[in-house]
């Protein structure tokens, strides 16, 4: 997941990456947890762009879908 986390930070940007984190990549679907509903809304507005970037950088064989949910950072 380290590669996914680095790619996410690159695509989302430093500020968004501080408030969101990739949680699980399964069946070509990346689940990103966000700090609160405000960040969920902001990232959902950029979903198409972020998803395209993930496919471009990681390949369609690894990531085809992107979803968000509210969660808590476990490594903080």
ABEGO torsion letter per residue (X at the ends): XAAAAAAAAAAAEAAAAAABBBABBBGGBBBBBBABAAAAAAAAAAAAAAAAAAAAAAEAAABABBBBBBBBBAAX
